[in-house]
Amino acid sequence: MTEPLSESRVARRLRFRDLQVFFAIVECGSMAKAAARLEMTQPAVSEIVTALEDAFAAQLFDRSTRGVEPTIYGHALLKRGLAAFDELKQGIRDIKFLADPTTGEVRLGCSEAVSATILPAIQDFCLEFPRIALRIDNVATATGDLPELQARKLDFVLMRLSAPNQFGDDMNVEILLDDPAVVVAGANSPWARRRKIDPSELVDEPWICTPRGTLTTILMEEMFRASNLPVPNIRVTTYSLLLRTHLLARSNFLALMPQSMLRLSVEGIGLKELPVKLPGRSFPIVIVTLKNRVLSAAAELFLERLRAFVRSNFPSQGSGRAVPNDIAG
């Protein structure tokens, strides 16, 4: 008689290696490819899958000539098993860190613009903790959809916030820096010598912006609409921070940028904030983490140093506050 499914039955049969094999098959979509990645034979991988399906008394994969796909039971194990597997790995990282607090790894995601803003904090951390490795992934943060974070491949994400309800209920959001928006020109631009500028003077000037619908362009458009002015034609549209800053520094382009870019990043060299009154909007940088997930000790240490860096450089705009309700979006 087949033993009924129970926690004790699964606990007796499930091994850490079994979950490693299961996750590898899901990621690879093939038992053969998973076997190659894990340096195992395909029969050994198939045997582990058979044992897993027997332990859970359910078919975990649909097999076909094109590979394998998780069944509804496989997806259930993937969702819960991923969290358990991650917590175990976090525990291993914590034990290593406690044994030697000078070592570890921090995995964070952020856009190019945010990484440029926090560059001094990254440099300080690397100097203070030379044996803690930082892995910084460039992630697309135009929306609150952060698959790398949800898959627990990243400890946290640093990004610009565009709306207070931008994220799902499974994420925590903390404001790191409430970064004011400023109008910027090259330091050698005729505009850089002006002491007062009305937005009406800038309508016909060449602007360089990110694509429409993104926070940078939304705030630029708000500036003109608040003064009952037409929105300028954007001469150059690009996501590239490098291209935007080079064009600003070397020609007569104008742009809207976070104030911190001028104060903290290399990209801000050769640029100048213009005396233009704005509607009070900002480019908040937020720390996004998964709820109910305990960060590693090394990741917590990095965030502690990052918050201290922001407090010392931006005392009136520092971290730890709740997300405001009037974020541009």
Secondary structure, 3 states (H helix, E strand, C coil): CCCCCCHHHHHHHCCHHHHHHHHHHHHHCCHHHHHHHHCCCHHHHHHHHHHHHHHHCCCCEEEECCEEEECHHHHHHHHHHHHHHHHHHHHHHHHHHHHCCCCEEEEEEECHHHHHHCHHHHHHHHHHCCCEEEEEEECCCCCCCCHHHHCCCCCEEEEECCCCCCCCCCEEEEEEECCEEEEEEECCCHHHHCCCECHHHHCCCCEEECCCCCHHHHHHHHHHHHCCCCCCCEEEECCCHHHHHHHHHHCCCEEEEEHHHHHHCHHHCCEEECCECCCCCECCEEEEEECCCCCCHHHHHHHHHHHHHHHHHCCCCCCCECCCCCCCC
